[in-house]
Amino acid sequence: SQKIEQNSEALNIQEGKTATLTCNYTNYSPAYLQWYRQDPGRGPVFLLLIRENEKEKRKERLKVTFDTTLKQSLFHITASQPADSATYLCALGDNYGQNFVFGPGTRLSVLP
Amino acid sequence: NAGVTQTPKFQVLKTGQSMTLQCAQDMNHEYMSWYRQDPGMGLRLIHYSVGAGITDQGEVPNGYNVSRSTTEDFPLRLLSAAPSQTSVYFCASSYSGTGSNEQFFGPGTRLTVL
C-alpha cells in the first residue's frame, strides 16, 4: 500500500530563516502533489500544487520541488515568520480521483 | 459563499449510540469526501462520492455509512459508536477527486466516544 512520510513530526526554526519540509512516498506514482497548511482546530487549507512533469513551483515566499525519481517533494518557506507556524501536510493525487492520500504532517514553529 | 460547512462542531457519544455528521458545500463540487484525523496518522479517507447517487469506500470505512442524494450534502453516519471512533472528522469537496484540483475542507467535528 502507499506510504507517505514527512521528515519529522515537528520542526523549530528561527524567524527569518528558510524552513524546509520533506515529503517522501513509496508504492505510488502520483500525477500531482499538493501542500496544505493546517492551523490548530481548523481544516487544512490548500497552498500549492505541482505536477509530475514539473520540477519546481513558486508562490510568493513558498517554493515546492518534486523529484519523481527520488519520490520526494521539498517545501520551502523563505524569510519565515512566526505567522508561518502551523502544521503542513503533503498530499498525493492521481488522474482518476480514486487515490488521494495525505501525509501525517510536520508541525512547524517559527521562533521570534 | 459559505464554502464547506459541518455540524456539529463538537459531539460526545456513549458507546453504541448512533449519530449523523452533517456536511454541505455551496460550490457545486461533484467530489466530496470524509476524513478522520488522529494524532500522528494524518488524514485518512473514510468514504467519498464523485457525484449525487454515487459513493465509495476509502481507507477506513468500517463503522460508517454515507449517502449522497444531492450535490450539496454528504452526511456521515456512525451506526454504533465505539471508542476507536474518537477523532476529528473533516468533510472536503473539490471540483473532481483527481490530484489536479484543490480540496476545500470544512472546520471539522471533534467527536468523543465514551
Interface residues (C-beta under 8 A of the other chain):
Chain A: I4 E9 P30 A31 Y32 L33 Q34 Y36 G41 R42 G43 P44 V45 F46 L49 R51 L89 A91 L92 G93 D94 N95 Y96 G97 Q98 F100 V101 F102 G103 P104 G105
Chain B: V4 Y31 S33 Y35 G40 M41 G42 L43 R44 L45 V50 D56 F90 A92 S96 G97 T98 G99 S100 E102 Q103 F104 F105 G106 P107 G108
